[in-house]
Structures are given as structure tokens and as C-alpha cells.
Amino acid sequence: MKLFLMLTFTLVFNQYSFAEGKNVAIVKMVRGKAHAVIDGQQEQVIKKGEWIQEGFTVKTQKGSFVRLSFIDKSTMNVGPSSQMKIEKFSKKEAGVINVLSGKIRSQVTKDYLQMNDEKSKLFVKSKSAVMGIRGTDFIFSANPKTGTTTAVLFEGSVVFNKINPGEKVRDLESVVNRGHRIRPGQFSVTRPDMVRPTVPAKMSSSQFRALEKNKNFAANTSDKSKSEKKRSIVPPGLTGRTVASEDEGVKEAFSKTVGAAAPKSDTQTDISETKGYARGNDVKPVDGSLVHIDSGTIIPLGVDSKFDPNTKEWVSPSFDVDAKGEIVAPKGFELNDDGKLLKLDANGRAKEVILEIKPLDQAPVLEELPVLKDSTGPSPAGVPAVGELKRPPIMDGQTIQRDNLPVTRPRLPATPTRFRVTKP
């Protein structure tokens, strides 16, 4: 009897404490299984029509999805395998959303944006980045495993910046103001091996359109090999590599193939900036790049890519996207869930391809991208095996656990980079 009374009192007390919280969002839709995590420990199943309070964490399982409608009528979609904490939300001051893992898609109402136009109306952050929302429709994805955060903007304006490891941020606005402003159609990624987020670049139009339509993070049940049909700008009978060739004979053949079908423009389009660049800490991917949203992997476009003057972007002759916006790798390659591109040999064995952000003119074609060689020991997190790169991409002062160092390091190149080894 005492046990029964104690359990009854506990349930009543918990329900009362939940009711005392500040309701900030109501659940409009649930697909699959999702929970609200209270105080980092207690979990309760999320159902349609229930209120989510300030301080709660929304946690979804694989293949699941939750749509929330906030008190200002803004909507937020929490994607599969994601955790999102509502740290603060108010109509009078900027709210704070913490994406612990996974991705969200949010549409902020115009009424909410009628606060001070010079300041952010909502902050969305992860462990490695923060974004000040000054627009309406965006994707924000955090991957604690790779340490990357990805931002894509569909409408409005946002400012995106990196949070360095161990940095204690008290003023989110000051961090945001030092970041990159992202325009509609652009993306930016933060990575552990980069000082700043990538300079915002134009996302592939075909991937952007597919992601824009996929607001509910619908699961991709179709065959990935069946990609969204997109217009090819490479004439039939020619390859992207042939079209991109500088050989005069090839150029003449291309001219004869295209003939009068190619209209002449009175003004020459300056495409140098669209090819990407690396200027100090500012690294800009090629316009037209494909992005693996969950991992932040940017698929490099090689010299065999062709410029589309209509969309002002470069088009890969190798990769495509499906109807959900997911990247479709060409035959002989595989892009796994962690965003690693694998090259398959004749025996079906896979080797990881080394992906680097390079200007278009310096990027090799897909078949010529280097792969990681077999090594006798594990490589440091995110760093290729010894001998694969001229310089290891490690930031000065970064700590590498002893267990993650290679067993053999016979060809470690001379470098001013300083390593600090600590015992776990």
C-alpha cells in the first residue's frame, strides 16, 4: 500500500512539475517514435497535440520526424535520429535552439522577425557552430561524430560562424556578427580542421530544389540509383572531361557538335569566383557543389565539370541527387552514412577517397582522386594515413589521444605544426 501511494505521489508530482513549465511549442505531427527528454534524464513519449516546454529536448529515432509549432506560429521540423533542445524561446527576446545531433528544418514567421532588424531573432547552435536567424527558412545539421555543422538557406538571411573547441560563449550575437552571411541557395560548413566556416557557396540547383521540397525529411524508400532527372549541359556523344579540355582540336570538335545551338552573349560572364578559392582562412567551395547534409562532406567538383551559364554554377558529370536531395554516387563508388566516399575495386573491396576542398582548376577528376592506403595502425580522427598528404591538416595545439596515433610513422613530413600528446 505504501509503495502504491509513493508511486501515485511521484506521478502526480511529475505531472504537476511539467505543468508548471513554460509551454513554447505544440506538437503538430509525429512520424515514428520520438521522446521529450526532461532535465537530461526523464523521457516521455511525444504525441500529437502535446505541449513542449522550454528546457525540453526533443529526441527522434531513426526514420522518425516531429513537427513543432511555436507560440509565435513559427514551425520547426526535427529530422530522423536527431536531438534538439529548446534552451530559450520568447516573443520579446531572441530564442536559443541547441541542435545536439542530427538536423532541423525551420520556418520563422515574419511577425517574429519584426524585432530589431540589426539583431538576430533566433539563435540556432551546435557544439561547433552558431547561426543567427535573420531570415525564414533553413536547414541546420550537426554531427558530433565528425565535429561538423552544416547550414543551408532557402529563404531570407542568416549569419553563420564557428564555435571553437572549449570556447565559452556568453554573447552569441557577438560570435554571429563575425561570421559569414548566407544568401538563399547557398550553404556553409564548419569543420574541425578549418579556422572559419567555408565561405558561402551556391549549392547544386538540383540538390537545392530537392531539399527545399523535402520539408518533412521524408525517408528515401526508392532506389538511390534512380536519381532526379536533370538537364545535361554536355552534348550527346561527348564527356564532361572532353568538354572541359583546353586542347584546340577538342574545342573545334565541340564547336562543331554544338553548332548554332549555343547562343552568344554580349557580355562575358566572370566565372573566376564561381571556381572556388583558398585565401588564408577563407575557403570557398565551387559553386554548384553537392553536400552530404548529415556529415558536412562536400563533394569536390573536378576539372571535368562544365559551367552552366543559366544557373551560374558548375555541374558534375559524375554525381547526381535523388528526389529527396541525397547524393547519388556513380558506379564503382559508394557514399556511406558517415559521408565517406568509398572507391570499389573489381573484388568489391572499398578504399576511402581523400576529399579536399580545392579550386576547380586544381581539382582532379573523380577517377584520379587519391585513396587511403592500407596502414598497420589507425589514423588520427579525420586525418588520412601517413604518407597520403604533404602536410597533416592538424590545427596548431590540437590534442591527439595517444591511442589514435599511427603505430608506425616512417614518413612523417617536416612541418611547423605542433602536436601535444596526452594520455587518455
KOLSE-346266 format. One record per residue: x, y, z of N, C-alpha, C in turn. Coordinates in steps of 0.001 Angstrom, whole numbers, plus 524288, in hexadecimal, padded with zeros to 5 digits. Layout:
<sites>
XYZXYZXYZ;...
</sites>
This chain:
<sites>
8033D7FB4E800008000080000800008035E804E280000;8078D804DA8034080B14809538037380DBC80A2B7FE2E;80F50805B97FBAB811CD8060D7F68F80E248086C7F294;80918806CA7F2C58052E808E47EF1E8048480EC77EFE6;80426810707F4D58037D815FE7F5F680843819217F438;80CE0816D17F4F4811A98197F7F368811EA81A377ED82;81083816297EA8981083816857E4D280C7A81A7B7E2FB;807D481A6D7E588803B881E1E7E4178057B823AE7E50A;807FD8249E7E997809EF829DA7EADB80E0C82B9F7E6F4;81187828067E560815AD8294E7E1A48136F82AEF7DC6A;80F88827ED7DA8480D20829287D57C80A5B82E687D5B1;8077782F517D9E7804AA834497DA7080876838C97DAC5;80CBE8381D7DDAB810A183C407DE418133583D837D90D;814898395A7D6048170483A347D0EC8136283D137CD3E;80E6A83B837CD1580AB583E187C9A580A0A843C87CB3C;80A06844C37D05B8096C84A1B7D23C80E2284D677D0AF;812F284B147D136817AF84DF67CFE7817E084F167CA11;8160B84B727C6CD815EF84C687C13181237850F37C002;80DBA850EB7C2AE809D3854EF7C1A380BC585A567C330;80F6685A8F7C7098116685F917C8D981548861EC7C500;8173F85EDB7C14A81B0F860C87BD88818A18648B7B9A0;81C09866EC7B68281A5186AC37B2A58195C8680C7AD6B;81475867B77ABC48132A865547A6BF814D2868F77A243;817F3866E079EA7819DC86A2379A588188C867EB794FA;8174B862DB794A1816218608578F848125385C0479023;80EE385B6A78C5880B298572178C6680C7685358787FB;80BD684E557890A80D1B84A4678537808B7849F578129;80A1384AF477C508064584AD77781280641845B277516;80ABB843007751580B0E83E2B7721080F8083AD17742D;80E95835B47747A81298831F7776138129E82D6B77244;8172482C2C77046817C88278576CFA81BD78240A76F8D;81A5C81F32770B681DFD81BB87736181DE581C9077940;8227281C2F77BBB822CA81CA27816C8262A8214B782F5;8243A82447786BF8271B828CA788AC825FA8298478E72;829AB82BE0791408292082CB7796D982AA28324C79840;828798342579C9D82A248391279EF482D8C837B07A39E;83254839B17A39E835F98389D7A7E3835C083D307ABAF;834A983C087B09483410840037B496838A683FBD7B85B;83B35844347B93683FB08448F7BCBE8440D840C57BB3C;8445383F867B6378488483C277B456848028367B7B5D6;843C9835017B87A8434782F987BA5E83E0A82D377B908;839E882F7D7BB13834B382D447BA7F832B582DCF7B4EA;8305D829C57B2D382E49829E37AD8382873828B07AD93;8259682B727AA488201182A307A99581EDE82A3C7A3B9;81B89826AA7A21E81A348262779C928176282B1479ABC;818F082CF6796268167B83199793E3811D882FEB79090;80D748328079165808C28316E78E58806A08367E78C0D;803C3835F8787D68016783A7E785477FDC383D4B78917;7FE238427F789287FAC78459C78C807FD19846DE791C8;801848448E79327803FE8459D798328077A84A78797DF;8085484CF979C5580BB18519379C99811428500C79DFD;814F2852B079B8381A778521B79CD281C1D8570C79FB0;81EE0856537A4048203485AC37A74F825DA85C927A685;826C8861447A81E82C11863707A80382F9B860107AB6E;8342285EA07A95B837BA85B3F7AC2F8375D8558A7AAA0;83331854127A7D98329784EAE7A60E8362B84DA07A155;837A6848AF7A0C583A8E846DF79C2D83714843277991C;836648443A7941E83359840CC790B38371F83CE978E35;835F5837EF78EE083968833C578D0B836688301E78969;8384982F88784A3835B582C1B780DB8390F8275377FB6;836778231377E618394081E5377CEF83A0581E1F776FF;83CCA81A2E7754083DE18199176FB6838C58192276C99;8386581C3076864833BE81C1F7651F82F2D81F297675C;82FEF821C076BCD82BB2824A176E5C82C1C82A7D76D43;827F382D4C76EA1827A0832D776D578238B83569770CD;8249783A3F77281820F183D32775BC82073842BA77399;81B91844A37733681AB084A0A771A98188684D0277659;81B0E85160777928196E854A877BE981782859ED779F0;8138285BF777C7D811A68613977B64812748647378054;815B88688777FED8171186BA17847D812E786FC57859C;813658724778A1380F758760278BDB80F0687AC07884B;812F387BA1784F6812B3880077814C810FD87E3977BDF;80F448794677B8680D6B876D1776B0811DD875097731B;816BB8758E774CC81B118735D771CE81AD786D6A77222;81CD886AC676E2B81CEA8651176E238227E8631276E1B;8233C85E94770728286385C2177080827AE8564576FE2;82A508541476BFA82A2384E7F76AEF82F3084BFE76CD7;82EAD8482C7703D83335845637725D833D88405676F4B;8385483FBC76CBE8393B83B547694B83A5B8363976C1E;83B1C832017692E83C2A82CDE76B778415082CC576E7C;841848298C772838464A828C6775AC8488B82DF577777;845358314C7798C846D68368F77B1784571837A9780C1;8486483B60783048474383D4E7883D847978433E7882D;84367845CB789B18432884B7C789A08410E84D7C78ECD;843F9850F87915F8425A853187966D84079858BD795C0;83BE8859E679802839DD85F36797F683BE8861E579CDF;840508649F79C6B842A78670D7A10183FA986BE67A2B1;83DC486EE579EDA83ADA873A67A0238377F8752579B78;832B6876D979C7682F5F878AB7983682B7587C9C79A5D;82B4B88131797F1827E188563799BE8268B888EA7952D;8221B88B907959B8209788F54791988236F894867923D;825A889567796DD827F289A777980682DD989AA879742;8306C896247974983613895FF7968F837908913279368;83C518914E7915783E1388D1878DE683E16887D9790B7;83BFC883DA78E2283C0087E987904C8411787BCC78F1F;841F187768791C8846AE87449790FF8451E86E987905D;8467986C5D78BE78458B866D578AC484AD68642678A51;84B8A85FE378D248507E85D0978D1984FB7857C678A5B;852238572C785C8851DA8523C782E98565E84ECF784CD;8552384B137882A85922847A978A6385B2D843C97865B;857AD841EA7830A8593083E6577EC6854BE83E3C77AD4;8561183CCA776078520E83C70771FD850ED841AD76F73;84C278424876D6284AF6846FA76A5F84567848D676B66;844B384DEF76A7283F888504976ADD83E8585386765FD;8398585446764D1837D8857C77609D833F785B8B7631D;8350686097762BA831BB864557657782FE1868A6761DA;82B1686A6F762D5828D886EE876022826FA872C676449;829BF8772C764A78289887B1A76897824B687F0376662;820AC8803A7695881C96883C27676A81EA288951766DC;81C3588C407635181DC1891A37626E81CA0894FC7673B;81878893B876A2981746896AC76EE881BC189645772CB;81E04891947732182255890CD776BE82712893EF77501;8276E8950076FE182BE4897D576DC382B4189DB776E3B;8270589F9E7706C826298A536770DE828B38A784775B4;82C408A498777FE82F718A6B177C2B833A08AA15779A3;837818ABD777C9883BA68AF2277A7E83E3C8AC8F775C9;83DFE8AF2C77143840028ACDE76C6F845E98AC1D76C82;848A18AED97700684E4E8AE7C7703C850218A9ED77399;84C778A74E7762484DED8A3077799884B4489DF5777EB;84D84899A0779C684B47894837789584639893C177BAA;84273891357792B83D6B8903177B9E83D5D88AE477E52;840D38877E77C8E8412C8823E77EB8846BB8804C77DE7;848D687DC6781DA84E0287B5F7815E84D588757878128;84FCD8731677D3F84FF886D6277CE7855BA86BE977D46;856FB868977810385C798675C781DF85D528617D78255;8624385FFD781EA863F985AA2782E4868EF85B1678623;86B9C856D6786D987081856F9789D4874B5859EA786DB;8744785A0B7819E8787A85C4077E72876F88612077B62;87211862DD77BA8870788675F7788086BAE86A0577ACA;86AD286EDA779158661F871B277A9E86439874CE775EF;85F178753D7756885CC58780F7710A858AF87BDA77323;85925880C67718985554884AF772EF851368850276EB8;84C55884307701C8481E883F976C46846128897776B47;846CB88B2A76672844A789026764BF8417488F2C75FC9;83FAC88A5D75F5183CB5888BB75AC18389A884CA75C56;836A5881CB758A68320687EB5759E48327A878D275937;8354D876DA755678351E8714B7542383AA386F317537B;83C1186B54756A484172869627568D841C0863CB75887;8463E8614175767847AD85C31759AC84C9485D0775CE2;84CAB85AB3761858514185AEA764F2852508555E766B6;857018535E765918584A84DE9766BC85D6684DA1769C1;85D6584AC776E228620D84A2777166863828446A771C9;868868434F7712986A7283DF37718386EC983DB477594;86D9C83C0877A658719C83BD077E7A875FB837F377D4A;874F08341277A00878E083025778AF87D388327D7755D;87BC3835AB7717687FA88380C76E018812783D8776FD7;87E1A83FBF7737C87F43844FF7755987DBA8493D77183;87A55847F076DC3878C784BB5769C48733B84DAC76AC1;8722D85253768B586CF185482768BE86BEC856D37635D;8674A855D976148865E58578875C008611785B0375C2A;8613F85F3E7592485CCC862CD758C285B6D863A57530A;8565986351751DE854558644C74C9784FC98681874D1A;84FB686C2C749D784B8B8701074A2E8480E86FD97455D;842E786F9C7464C83F1786F857421083CA0874E37412C;83BE9877C0745658396487CDB744E783B2F8806A74953;83BD98857E7484183D278893F74C4C842F888A1474CD9;844DE88A6F751A584A5888B95752A084C0288962757E8;850A78870775818852E28851775D02858B18866975D0F;85AF688697761BD860948875F76261862B3882BF7656C;866E68806D7637D868CC87B5A7655386E8387BD9766E4;86FE4879B676B7E8754E879F076D3C876AB8751F77067;87BBA874477710B87DB286FB4773D187E7E870E677997;87D8586D0277CD787EE186D37782618838D8699B78324;887DE86BBE784F588C9C8689D7859B88C2D864F478A45;88EDD8607378A1788E9B85CAF78E6C8903585F3679392;88CFF85E6E7978888E368608F79CA888CCB8664579D64;88AF3868CF799408899A86E5B7999B8848286F1079CA7;884AD8725E7A09B880028738D7A3A887D6D878617A15D;878E78779579F1F8762C87BD579C72871F487E0D7A008;87297882F77A17186EB1885947A4AF86B4A889367A170;86D7D88B3179D3A86A9F88EC6799DE86A5988C7A79461;86618889CF7932F865958875078E178658988B47789B0;8633B88FD678AA3862E3893D8786888684A89598784B5;86BFC8962D7886A8713D897E0786EE87400893D17839A;8731388ECE784BB8756688A9D7818F872FC88A9E77C1E;86DE088B2B77BE286B2188B30776E186CF088FB877372;86DA689448775C486F11898ED772BB874608987277016;8779C894D8771E587CBA893FC76F6D87C8788FB576B48;877E388D9976A5A8775D8892F766C88762E88AB676132;874A6886C575E2387350887747589986D6B8880475803;86BC888BAE754D88663F88C3475394864F88888874F0A;8610F8853674FCA85F828817374BC685AB288389748F1;85AC48832C743C28565F884DD7408A8532A8801B73EDE;84E57880F573D3D84B2487C9373B5F84DD787997736F5;84DD3874717375E8505B8712973371855E886FBD734DB;857F8871FF7391985D5E870FC73AA685DA686D5A73F5E;8625E86B4F740528636D867FA744CF868B08698574727;86986867E574C0086E948689E74E8F86F4D8642F75272;8743E862A1753438757785E35756AD879EC85FAF75A56;8797B85E4275F5687DDF85EB8762F488054859577639D;885998593D763DC88872854577649088CAD85514768AB;88E32850ED76B678923D8516476F738977F8533B76D56;898B8852027686A89DCD8535D7663F89DE1858B576398;899A985BCB7642E8996E860F0761CC8986586511765FC;89B0C8697A7657B89A8786DB27694D8953087046768E9;8933E870FB7642A88E40873927634C88A9E86FF576030;8858A8711E760328820386E2275CCA8838086F2275717;8820B86B8C753AF8830686C7574E268800E8715774C61;8826A8743B748C987FC6878C77469687AD2876D4743DF;8764D87934744E6871798775374282871F1876B873C99;870548722F73AAB87092870FA7351886B4386F1273344;86A5B86F7C72E4C8656786DCF72C0786518867DE72C06;860DD865D372E27860018602C72E0985E0C85E8F728AD;85F34859CB7272085D27857B67224085749858B0721F2;8558385AEA71D9F84FFA85C4A71D1084C728578E71D94;84E138532471B6D84ADA84E7071BB484A5384C8A7215B;84E9C84CC77246F84E4F84B29729E884B2C84F2372D0E;84BF28541A72BF6849268583472ED184342857B672E1C;84189856CE7293883BE7856527282C839A48519472AFD;83C8D84D4272AF083A9E8487F72D7C83A3D8493673366;83E2D84BAF735C583E1384C9C73B66839C08506973CE3;838E3854477399E834DA8582273ABD82F6F855A373AF3;82E8E851CD737908298384F1F7376F828EE84B4373BEE;82D3E8491F73DBC82D1C84507741BD82D078476C74737;828E784A3E7487E8289184D0374D76827D88495175213;8259E844CD751218246E84125755618289583CFC7561B;82D2183DA67538283154839C8753CF82F428345C75288;82C328340774E5A829E182F0C74CD882E2082B1074BCB;82D398264F74DA9831088222074CE683167820C87472D;8361D81F8C7456E836F181E2073FFC8364B8184673F59;831CF816B773D5C830C08112073CBA831DF80F3C73738;83308812E3733B8834168116972E4F839C080FDC72D9F;83AE880D7C729388403180BE8727E784375810BF726E8;847D781133729BA84B1F815D77292F84D6C81662723C5;84DA681214720F484FD08125471BB584C288153871806;84727815AA719978435F81878716678432981E1871844;846628215F7160C846D3826BB717CE8430882A3F714FF;8428082EFF7173083F1C832D8714C7841368343D70F64;83DDF8344F70B9583F768357F706468410D83B31705E8;845E383C2B704438478D84192703BE849AB842876FE4F;84965847786FCC184B08848E36F777850F8848AF6F70B;852DE845C06F33885878845766F26085A2E849DD6EEC7;85E7484C726F03B8607C850996ECEE864FF84EA46E995;8660F849936E9D786A0F8472E6E69086771844B86E1D5;868ED846416DD0C86669844366D85A866F483E4D6D7ED;8630883BA36D5A38634C835FA6D4E48682A834796D1C8;86AA6830376D35E86F4B82E6A6D09A87451830856D2DB;873F88344A6D68C8789D8367F6D8FB8785D835AC6DEDB;87CEF835746E15487D32834F66E6FD87E7983A416E95B;87D8D83AAA6EE8387ECE83F896F1278848C840CE6F0C6;887DC83CD76F0F388D8583DB46F09988F0183FE26EB47;88C6883DDC6E72588D8983FC36E1E288BE5845736E152;88746846B66E36C8854E84C0E6E2F9888D884FDA6E5DD;88B0B84E266EA4E88E518519D6ED6D893EA851EC6EB78;8954884EE26E79089AA584EBD6E5A389C3D853F16E33E;8A15E855356E3CE8A383859FB6E1858A5FD858FC6DC34;8A5E3854126DA7C8A82E852C76D5778A528855656D10E;8A7EE857FB6CD778A56685AE66C9438A241857536C5A7;8A4578529A6C4A08A18684EFA6C14A89C6384D4A6C3B0;89C8184C746C8DB897BC84AF56CB98893DE84F756CB9A;895DC8543C6CC5D89272858D16CC5D88FB48596F6C71A;8929E8585D6C2E389055858D56BDAB88C11854C16BCE5;88D2984FE96BEB58894084BC36BE3E8846B84D0F6C166;8853A84F516C607880D7850D46C95287D978550D6C6AB;88040858CD6C43387D8A85D086C18787A2C85AF66BD14;87C388571C6BA4587940854DC6B5F387493851C56B7FD;8755084F236BC7B8711684C006BEB886C9E84F6B6C08E;86DEF853B16C333869F78572A6C5468678385A6D6C0F2;86AD985C596BD5B868F385F696B8F48664A864666BA9F;86244865DA6B7DB85F9986ACE6B8E085BED86A796BD84;85B91865DF6C000857EC865476C4568599B868566C91F;85EAA8699D6C9698609D86C786CDED8602A872476CCF1;85CB1875036CF9A85C0C87A986CEBE860BE87DAB6D0A8;861FD881E56CE108665C8852F6CF8886470889926D309;8677F88AC26D6F38661488EE86DA8F86951893BD6D980;866E4898416DA22869B789D206D93786D8A89E416DDA5;86C5989C4B6E23986FBC89D326E6B68722A8980E6E87C;8773A898326E96987A0B8938D6EB1587952892CA6F0FE;8774D88E5D6F28D8766888D536F81087B9488C4D6FAD5;87C7E88F196FF218812E88E467023E8804088990705C3;882D28854370481881D88806B707698865387F0870B15;88A1E8828270BA888EA28813F70EE688D1B8803C71496;8897A8836A716B9887E3882C571C27884B887DC871CF3;8822387BEF718D287EEE8773A7195C8823C8724A719CC;88747872AF7188388AB186E18718A488CB886CD971E1A;88B6D8702F721E988D4C86F5272732892CA87165727F5;8945E871D672CD689999873DB72DFD89B19872A173399;8A02487358734C38A235872E873A138A5B88779B73AF0;8A3E487B4A73E308A6C88801373F558A7758807F74532;8ABD787EAD747158ACB387EA074CAF8A8E587AE474F4E;8A5ED87CE67530F8A217879A9755CA89CD1879767530D;89C4587C6374ED48976287C6174BDD897B58786E7476B;8947D87464747C48945B87040743D088EE0870047418C;88E78870B273C748896387092739DB8890C86BDD73638;8852586879736FF8845886416733668827A8661072E11;88296862A672A53880D2863F77250787AEB864BE7250A;8790C868BB7224D8736886972721C087120864E771EA7;86D0D86270720D386AC885DCB71E6F86C4E858D672151;86F038597E725C3870BE854F5728D386C22851EE72B09;86D0484CE972BD6869498497872E6F86B0A848B273412;8675484898737B2868998483973D43865AB843AD73FBD;8688E840637428E8661F83C46745AE8648083ED674AC8;85F7A8400774B4E85D888434274F9385EC8840F3754EC;85E1483BE57559B85EB28397C75AC68644C839B175CC6;8682B839827594B86D9F8395075AF9870A583E4D759CD;86E86841A17566E8715684659754E48755F84571750AD;87582840C874E6B8793583FA874A3A877BC842A374547;87B85845647431087AC28483C73E2F87D458450E739CF;87A2484389735F987C268407D7319487F0E8443472DE4;884208435C72D098871B846E9729BC885A184666723FE;8855384AC57214D8846E84ACD71BAE889AF84B29718F5;88AA5847A07153C88FA9847707129688FD484AC970DB8;8945684AB270B168952384DE570665891B584C13701E2;88F4A847827025788BD0845AC6FE3588645847CD6FED5;8855C84B10702D58803D84D787038C87F6B851B36FF73;87A80852C06FE49879298568E6FA39875F685AFD6FC8D;8772485FCA6FAEE8745E864576FCF086F2D8650C6FA1E;86B0D865B16FD49865D6866A96FB2E864BE86C886FBA3;864AD86F726F752863DB8751F6F79585E68876A06F96A;85AB18730A6F8FD8555A874416FAA6854DD874777009C;8574D870C37033E8570E87096708F785C05872C870B7E;85FF2873FB70839864F18762070A1B867788728A70E24;867CF86D9F70CBF86A45869C27102486CD88658A70CE1;870378628770F62872DB85E3370CC686FD08592A70DB9;86F9A855DB709C186C838510F709FF8702C84C5A709A4;86FB0848D470D5F872E38441E70D6F870D68402A7097C;8744E83DDB7065787298839CF702B487227834737054F;873A58341970A47873EB82F0C70CF486FA182E44710F7;86EA7832377143186AF0831A97188886597833D77171C;861A5831FD719DB85C4E833D77191C85999833CB71E65;854B08354D71E94851A6835247236684C74832807225A;84A33830387267A8451882DC6725E3840D2831B07274D;83C0082FF1727458378E8336E728158376B835B972D97;83A42833717314B83A588355E736AA83EF7838F4737BB;84252839B5733D7846DB83D147348684BBA83A3B73645;84B8E83515736648501E8320A737EA853A38310E73334;858BC831057342D85C918306C72FF485CAD82AD572E01;85CC582A47728DB85D318252672658862A1824B4723FC;865C0821107261086B11820447242286AF881D2F71F0B;86ECE81E0271B9F86EF981B20716AB8708B815707177D;870098125C713768716C80CD8713AF8772180C3D7152C;8782F8089F718B887D87807B671A7E87ED980ACA71F62;87B2480E067213D87BFC8111B725F5877428109672989;87821811BB72E89873DD8118073253874A7815D373656;870748189E737918709A81CA373B9B86D9981A907404F;8706581977744A686DC88170F7491786B2781B2574C96;8689A81958750C08659981CD57542A8690A820B47570E;86E1281F77757A4871B5822FB75A4B873FE8270B75692;87245826EA7519A8743882AAE74DD18797A8294874B84;87B338247974C3D88027822C4749F587F38820967447D;8824B82276740C3881E98208473B6A8859181BE173ACC;883638176C739588866F8129B738D9886F38111573323;88BA780F8D7319D88CAC80DB972C4E88D05807C872C6B;889DA8054472929889907FF8F7292488CF57FD5D724CA;890247F95E726148934F7F6E572205890507F25771F9D;892DE7EF8071C21890477EB3F7195488E6A7E6F271CFD;890F77E67A7218588F8A7E2677254C88B9B7E44A72954;889C77E915728A7885EB7EB2272C418882B7ED7B73131;88D6A7EDA57319888FE37EFFF7362688FAE7F5EA735A8;88EED7F88373A1388E367FE2D73A00892D1800F773C7F;8945C8054673A1489860808B073C3E8962C80E3C73C83;8974F810D6740CD89532816197418D8980981A0673E1C;894F981D4373B8289725821527381E898518262373B6A;89CCF8289273A7D89E4582D5B73D4189B92831F573AA3;89840834A573D978954C8390F73B7C8977083E2073DB4;89908841A573A4589B12846B973BDB8981A84B0673909;8978184F7A73BA9894FE853F67393389927856F773633;898D9856C57311089CAB8596072DB7899E785C9F7298D;89C90860B57279789A61863827231B899B685FC871E86;895F6860D571B488949D85D48716FF8994B85BF171395;89C8785FCD712568A0F385EEA70ED18A51D85B5D7112D;8A4ED85AA87165D8A8D885764718F08A6BA8520F71A8C;8A1BB8513A719AB89F4084C6171B6B89F798483971728;8A1618439A718558A18F83F6D7146689C2183D3A71356;89BB383A4470F1A896BE837A870DF4895F183352711F2;8913B8315C7125588FD582D897165E8936D828CC71654;89471826A8711B38978C821DD7115189D2D822A47132B;89EFE82790713558A46B828A1714CA8A50082A7A71A6D;8A0AC82AB771D5E8A10F82C41722D88A41A82823725E0;8A7B3829B67295A8AAC3825E872C5F8A7678230A7305D;8A91681E63731C18A65681B47735AF8AA0D81A1A73A27;8A7DC818D273EA38AB0481764743238AD56811FE74252;8B2548117A743498B4E580C6F742CD8B44980974747E5;8B4E7804487478A8B4B68011374C388B94A8027A74FC5;8B8478030D754D78BC728044C758898BC6B8005B75CF6;8C0D37FFEE75FB98C1407FC16763EB8BEBC7FDF4768EC;8BD41802D8769318BACA804EB76DE58B694808CB76C7A;8B35980A36770448AF1C80DE876F3D8B12D8136476E5D;8AE518167576B598AFBA81BDB76A6A8ACF081F5676E4D;8AF32823EC76F838AC698279B772E78A726828FF77096;8A37482A63773E289E2282B827722589E1E82FA676DF1;89BEF82E527696E89B5E83211765318A048832FB76219;8A4A3830237634E8A98F83101760978AAF782C2C75D79;8AC3982CA17586B8ADAB828217553F8B2948258075742;8B378820B4755758B80181DBA7571E8BD0782094755B2;8C13881F99758AA8C63282233757C58C8178211D7523D;8CA078252374FA68CBFC8248774A5D8C81D826247463F;8C3248270F747B78BF358286F743DC8BF1D82E48742B8;8C0B283178746928C08983719745D28C5EF83962746B7;8C6FB83DCD744348CBF384078744F38CC4F842C474A6F;8C7D38449F74C758C790846C2751BF8C2B5844AD75474;8C321842EF759538BE6B8413775C178BB15845ED75D79;8B5F4845D775C628B29084A5575D6B8B10184AC07631E;8B4E784B97766958B3E184C0176C2E8B4C28519D76DD9;8B118853C5770C18B19F85916772AC8B5D285952776DD;8B89C85DB27772A8BCBB85E6F77AFE8BA8E85DE67807F;8BCD185A5A783878BB1F859BC788E88B6DE855C1789AF;8B4F28534C7857D8B0B284F7A786128B2B484A9C788E2;8AFBB8489578C818B149843FD78F7C8AF7A83F0B78CC0;8B31083B4F78C248B1BE83644789CD8B2C08320E78DEC;8AECF82EEE78EF98AF6C82ABB792BD8B3A6826F2790F0;8B6AA824F8794B28BB06821847935C8B92981CB27905F;8B4AC81A90791DC8B2B5815D678F4E8B157816C97899B;8B09681BBF788148AF1B81CE8782B38B3B981DE777F21;8B87B81E13781648BD1481F0377E288BE7A81A1877B1D;8C09C81A99776528C222815F8773508C64A812D077628;8C62080DBB775788CA0B80A59777E18CF6080B687757E;8CF8F80C1B7704E8D47880D5276DA08D3EC8128C76AE8;8D7EF815C676B538D7E081AE6768DD8DD0D81BC376610;8DE6D818557623B8E39A8189F75FCF8E45081D4C75C3B;8DFF181F6E75A228E09482398756408DDC08288E757FE;8DDA28299C75D1B8DB0382E4975EF58DDEB8331275CF7;8DB748366B759CF8DE2D83AD3757618DF8083F0D75B52;8E39D8420A75A118E5168467775D528E0DC84A9775CFB;8DF4084CA97615F8DB048507F761748DB69853C476660;8D9FC858C97661B8DA1685C1076ACC8D59A85AE476E8D;8D2088575C76D008CD978560C770628CF7C853A677580;8CD378554A779CE8CEBD8535677EE98CABB84F66780CC;8CC9184AD7782708C91F846D7784988C9C6846A778A89;8C5818464A78D448C5B8845A4792EC8C2FE8407D79423;8C5E383CA6795DC8C3E383766796CF8C26A836E679C87;8BDCF8350679D718BC088343A7A2D38BA4F82EA67A394;8BAC682CD17A83C8B8D3827A17A9738B2FC827EF7AA6A;8B005824247A87F8AA528243A7A9488A8E9823927AF02;
</sites>
